[in-house]
Every structure is written in C-alpha cells, then in structure tokens.
Amino acid sequence: MLLWTDVGLKAAYAIQMLNKNRQGLRYILDVTPELHKIQPLDGLLQGILLQVAGLLGAVNSFLAVIPEGGIERTPRVRTESFLAMMEEGTELVIHAGTGRFVGRGKVDGAVEGGKVRLIREALLRGEIQLAEQVTVVPLRVSELTIGVIYLDHPAIESQDVELLQIFANQAAVALQNVRLYEQTLANIQTLRGLLPICASCKCIRDDGGYWSQLEIYFKDHSDVMFTHGLCPKCIEKLYPDLTKQMHEKSGQDS
C-alpha cells in the first residue's frame, strides 16, 4: 500500500511539474512579440523586469487577466530585481529596477559583496547562478554578455531555471537589436538635413564653416568607410590609350 502511495505521489508531482512547465512556456510565447517590438531602450528594460516577475509568477501560480486591447499578468510573487548592463568594458550599471533597486547606479553599491561575486560569476560563466533567495541570470547573445538580471527570488525548481534561460535568450536578443537600432538611428540623424556642397570640387562645409572632402566628412559623421576606384567613364578620360587597348583586346577575344 505504501509503495503504491509513493508511486502515486511521484506521478502527481511529475504531472504538476509538467503543467508548470507548460504554463511557463505559454507565458514566454505570449510576451515574446512584445519584447521584439521596436521601442525605446528604457521601456524595454523595465518591461523585461516586469515580464520576469510575471514568468516567476507563471511557474509558481499566477492570475491571468485579459483586458481589452492586450494581455496582462498580475503575478502573486513579489520580486525585487534589477537589470544591469555593461558600460565602458567591465563596469555594471543598473539601468532598470524594481523595489529598492529603483534608480540607476553601480551594481557594486546596490548589493552586498557576496552577491556581487555571484553576479560576476554569472557573467564569467554565462550561466544562471543560484543562492539562497537570489537568482542571477546573464544576458548573452552568442558569446557576447551584454548584461545581467538580478532577482531577490530563488528559482527553486530546475524547470524555473530552464524557463528563465529561455526567456533570457529572447530578452538578450531584443536588447541587442534595440541598441543596434538606436545606434543606427543616431547615425542617420547626424546626416539628416541640408549639406552645403561645392558644385565644383564636391567638398562639404561643416557646422564650423570649414570645408572638407566628401570622404572625410562622411568618415567623421558616420560609420561609412570609402574605398577608391575608377568608373569606366573616368578610366576612358584619364587613360585613353589603356582604354583603346582594352577595346582592341576585347574585340580580338570575341
């Protein structure tokens, strides 16, 4: 009798874990389109933290409310968290936070030394790190680590860790895409407007009144790099003998 009770309890637990896993995956599928929308970086960062809280609520129990115009999750789990990103190579700076972590600042001044070491370990290994009442999730795009999510909430089950990893992969790609989009937009905006250009030599006048060669101007105001060559018309104009030889050789080959 005890054996059958034990088997029944294990089967019930396995079914419960499977249902939690399905709920978590469904939640990630629901929020992924919102992640990958073109939006301001600050809004995306804060949204990621809210969605992480929702995911933890989803795998541990959550109340799902579907109002007009969208999907909203109200998690029962109270989680204080922050999302920090790498700046100037190695420095971690908080860009979004909840609870006591609201407001930007350096990670070293926001948590105790032991938790800082845990965060550094997550960044170094590229793996989720767990401690008592703490979960640290690195944000990686391929081999590049761009930041970390810190949660004052333990990921108790292995399914929680797996779901957090799946979500972190999506969040990291969304963050990288928005950063690249904003950098591209900044470059485009730099070159927007009227450019005074000489009708003869094609030099461009900058805001300081100085004239620069077109190549130099674009190099200084964008990521464009020029490579130089000659078009067919200029080759014919500058090297008429060479052009004649090329035409003759072409006629012989045909």
VEXDREN-2710 file (C-alpha; in Angstrom, 1 decimal):
% VEXDREN-2710
k/r/px/py/pz
1/MET/0.0/0.0/0.0
2/LEU/2.8/2.4/0.9
3/LEU/4.6/1.6/-2.3
4/TRP/1.5/2.5/-4.4
5/THR/1.1/5.7/-2.4
6/ASP/4.7/6.7/-3.1
7/VAL/4.3/5.9/-6.8
8/GLY/1.1/7.9/-6.9
9/LEU/2.7/10.9/-5.2
10/LYS/5.6/10.8/-7.6
11/ALA/3.3/10.7/-10.6
12/ALA/1.2/13.6/-9.3
13/TYR/4.4/15.6/-8.7
14/ALA/5.6/14.9/-12.3
15/ILE/2.2/16.0/-13.7
16/GLN/2.3/19.1/-11.6
17/MET/5.8/20.0/-12.9
18/LEU/4.7/19.3/-16.5
19/ASN/1.8/21.7/-16.1
20/LYS/4.0/24.4/-14.6
21/ASN/6.4/24.0/-17.5
22/ARG/3.6/24.3/-20.0
23/GLN/2.3/27.4/-18.2
24/GLY/5.8/29.0/-18.3
25/LEU/6.4/28.2/-22.0
26/ARG/2.9/29.6/-22.8
27/TYR/3.8/32.8/-20.9
28/ILE/7.1/33.2/-22.8
29/LEU/5.3/32.7/-26.1
30/ASP/2.7/35.4/-25.1
31/VAL/5.3/38.0/-24.1
32/THR/7.9/37.4/-26.9
33/PRO/6.2/39.6/-29.5
34/GLU/6.2/42.5/-27.0
35/LEU/9.9/42.0/-26.4
36/HIS/10.8/42.3/-30.1
37/LYS/8.8/45.4/-30.9
38/ILE/10.9/48.5/-31.8
39/GLN/10.7/50.6/-28.7
40/PRO/12.8/52.9/-26.5
41/LEU/15.6/51.0/-24.7
42/ASP/14.5/52.2/-21.2
43/GLY/10.9/51.0/-21.8
44/LEU/12.2/47.6/-23.0
45/LEU/14.5/47.2/-19.9
46/GLN/11.6/47.9/-17.5
47/GLY/9.3/45.6/-19.5
48/ILE/11.8/42.8/-19.2
49/LEU/11.9/43.0/-15.4
50/LEU/8.1/43.0/-15.2
51/GLN/7.9/40.1/-17.6
52/VAL/10.5/38.1/-15.5
53/ALA/8.3/38.7/-12.4
54/GLY/5.3/37.5/-14.4
55/LEU/7.2/34.4/-15.5
56/LEU/8.1/33.5/-11.9
57/GLY/4.5/34.1/-11.1
58/ALA/3.5/31.9/-14.0
59/VAL/5.5/28.9/-12.9
60/ASN/4.6/29.2/-9.2
61/SER/0.9/30.4/-9.7
62/PHE/-0.4/33.5/-11.3
63/LEU/-3.7/35.3/-12.0
64/ALA/-4.1/35.9/-15.7
65/VAL/-6.3/38.8/-16.7
66/ILE/-7.2/39.6/-20.3
67/PRO/-8.5/43.2/-20.6
68/GLU/-9.5/44.9/-23.8
69/GLY/-6.5/45.5/-26.1
70/GLY/-4.0/43.1/-24.7
71/ILE/-2.7/40.5/-22.3
72/GLU/-1.9/41.4/-18.7
73/ARG/-0.3/39.3/-16.0
74/THR/-0.7/40.0/-12.3
75/PRO/1.9/37.9/-10.5
76/ARG/1.4/36.8/-6.9
77/VAL/5.2/36.7/-6.4
78/ARG/6.7/39.9/-5.0
79/THR/10.1/40.1/-6.6
80/GLU/12.7/42.9/-6.2
81/SER/15.0/43.0/-9.1
82/PHE/17.3/45.0/-11.4
83/LEU/18.7/44.8/-14.9
84/ALA/22.3/45.9/-15.2
85/MET/24.3/46.4/-18.4
86/MET/28.0/46.5/-19.2
87/GLU/29.4/50.0/-19.6
88/GLU/33.0/51.0/-20.5
89/GLY/34.0/47.4/-20.9
90/THR/33.6/45.9/-17.4
91/GLU/31.5/48.2/-15.2
92/LEU/28.0/47.1/-14.5
93/VAL/25.4/49.8/-14.1
94/ILE/21.7/49.4/-13.2
95/HIS/19.5/50.6/-16.0
96/ALA/16.1/49.4/-14.6
97/GLY/15.0/48.2/-11.2
98/THR/12.0/47.4/-9.0
99/GLY/11.5/47.8/-5.3
100/ARG/14.6/49.1/-3.5
101/PHE/16.6/48.9/-6.8
102/VAL/14.6/51.7/-8.5
103/GLY/17.0/54.3/-9.8
104/ARG/20.3/53.9/-11.7
105/GLY/23.6/53.2/-10.0
106/LYS/26.5/50.9/-9.9
107/VAL/25.9/47.3/-9.0
108/ASP/28.7/47.3/-6.5
109/GLY/26.9/49.8/-4.4
110/ALA/23.5/48.2/-4.7
111/VAL/24.1/44.7/-3.3
112/GLU/26.5/43.1/-0.7
113/GLY/29.9/41.7/-1.6
114/GLY/28.8/38.1/-1.7
115/LYS/26.0/38.8/-4.2
116/VAL/28.4/40.9/-6.3
117/ARG/30.7/37.9/-6.6
118/LEU/27.7/35.8/-7.6
119/ILE/26.8/38.3/-10.4
120/ARG/30.5/38.3/-11.6
121/GLU/30.4/34.5/-11.6
122/ALA/27.2/34.6/-13.8
123/LEU/28.9/37.0/-16.2
124/LEU/32.1/35.0/-16.3
125/ARG/30.5/31.5/-16.8
126/GLY/27.5/32.7/-18.9
127/GLU/25.2/30.5/-16.7
128/ILE/22.4/31.2/-14.3
129/GLN/23.7/31.4/-10.7
130/LEU/21.6/30.4/-7.7
131/ALA/21.9/31.2/-4.0
132/GLU/19.6/31.4/-1.0
133/GLN/16.8/33.9/-2.0
134/VAL/18.8/35.1/-5.1
135/THR/18.8/34.2/-8.8
136/VAL/21.2/35.8/-11.3
137/VAL/20.5/35.5/-15.0
138/PRO/23.2/36.5/-17.5
139/LEU/22.0/38.1/-20.8
140/ARG/24.0/36.7/-23.7
141/VAL/23.9/37.0/-27.4
142/SER/26.1/34.2/-28.8
143/GLU/29.4/34.6/-26.9
144/LEU/28.7/38.3/-26.0
145/THR/27.5/39.0/-22.5
146/ILE/25.6/42.3/-22.5
147/GLY/24.2/42.4/-19.0
148/VAL/22.5/40.5/-16.1
149/ILE/19.1/40.2/-14.4
150/TYR/19.3/40.1/-10.6
151/LEU/16.3/38.7/-8.7
152/ASP/15.7/38.6/-5.0
153/HIS/13.7/35.4/-5.6
154/PRO/15.0/31.8/-5.7
155/ALA/14.5/29.6/-8.7
156/ILE/13.6/26.5/-6.7
157/GLU/12.8/24.0/-9.4
158/SER/15.0/23.0/-12.3
159/GLN/12.1/23.9/-14.6
160/ASP/12.3/27.5/-13.3
161/VAL/15.9/27.7/-14.3
162/GLU/15.2/26.3/-17.8
163/LEU/12.4/28.8/-18.4
164/LEU/14.4/31.7/-17.1
165/GLN/17.2/30.7/-19.6
166/ILE/14.7/30.5/-22.5
167/PHE/13.3/34.0/-21.6
168/ALA/16.8/35.4/-21.1
169/ASN/17.8/34.3/-24.6
170/GLN/14.9/36.2/-26.1
171/ALA/15.4/39.3/-23.9
172/ALA/19.1/39.5/-24.7
173/VAL/18.4/39.4/-28.5
174/ALA/15.7/42.0/-28.1
175/LEU/18.1/44.3/-26.1
176/GLN/20.9/43.9/-28.6
177/ASN/18.5/44.7/-31.5
178/VAL/17.2/47.8/-29.9
179/ARG/20.7/49.0/-29.1
180/LEU/21.8/48.5/-32.7
181/TYR/18.6/50.2/-33.9
182/GLU/19.3/53.3/-31.7
183/GLN/22.9/53.5/-32.8
184/THR/21.9/53.3/-36.5
185/LEU/19.2/55.9/-35.9
186/ALA/21.7/58.2/-34.2
187/ASN/24.0/57.9/-37.3
188/ILE/21.1/58.6/-39.7
189/GLN/20.0/61.6/-37.7
190/THR/23.6/63.0/-37.8
191/LEU/23.4/63.1/-41.6
192/ARG/19.9/64.4/-41.9
193/GLY/19.2/67.8/-43.3
194/LEU/20.8/70.0/-46.0
195/LEU/24.6/69.7/-46.6
196/PRO/26.3/72.6/-48.3
197/ILE/28.4/71.1/-51.0
198/CYS/30.7/72.8/-53.6
199/ALA/29.3/72.4/-57.1
200/SER/32.9/72.1/-58.5
201/CYS/35.1/70.1/-56.1
202/LYS/32.3/68.5/-54.1
203/CYS/33.8/69.5/-50.8
204/ILE/31.3/69.8/-47.9
205/ARG/31.0/72.7/-45.4
206/ASP/30.6/71.6/-41.8
207/ASP/28.8/73.5/-39.0
208/GLY/32.0/75.3/-38.1
209/GLY/32.3/76.7/-41.6
210/TYR/35.3/74.5/-42.6
211/TRP/35.3/72.7/-46.0
212/SER/36.2/69.0/-46.1
213/GLN/36.5/66.4/-48.8
214/LEU/33.3/64.4/-49.1
215/GLU/35.1/61.2/-47.9
216/ILE/36.5/62.9/-44.8
217/TYR/33.1/64.4/-43.9
218/PHE/31.3/61.1/-44.1
219/LYS/34.1/59.3/-42.1
220/ASP/33.8/61.9/-39.3
221/HIS/30.0/61.8/-39.2
222/SER/29.1/58.2/-39.8
223/ASP/30.5/54.7/-39.8
224/VAL/30.9/54.8/-43.6
225/MET/34.4/54.0/-45.0
226/PHE/35.2/54.7/-48.6
227/THR/37.2/52.5/-50.9
228/HIS/38.6/54.2/-54.1
229/GLY/38.4/53.0/-57.7
230/LEU/37.6/54.4/-61.1
231/CYS/34.4/54.2/-63.0
232/PRO/34.5/53.3/-66.8
233/LYS/34.0/56.9/-67.9
234/CYS/36.9/58.2/-65.8
235/ILE/39.2/55.4/-66.9
236/GLU/38.4/56.4/-70.5
237/LYS/39.0/60.1/-69.8
238/LEU/42.2/59.6/-67.8
239/TYR/43.8/56.7/-69.6
240/PRO/42.6/56.8/-73.3
241/ASP/45.5/54.6/-74.5
242/LEU/44.7/51.9/-72.0
243/THR/41.0/52.1/-72.9
244/LYS/41.8/51.7/-76.5
245/GLN/44.0/48.7/-75.8
246/MET/41.3/47.1/-73.7
247/HIS/38.7/47.6/-76.5
248/GLU/41.0/46.1/-79.1
249/LYS/41.8/43.1/-76.9
250/SER/38.1/42.6/-76.2
251/GLY/37.4/42.6/-80.0
252/GLN/40.1/40.0/-80.6
253/ASP/38.8/37.8/-77.8
254/SER/35.3/37.9/-79.2
END
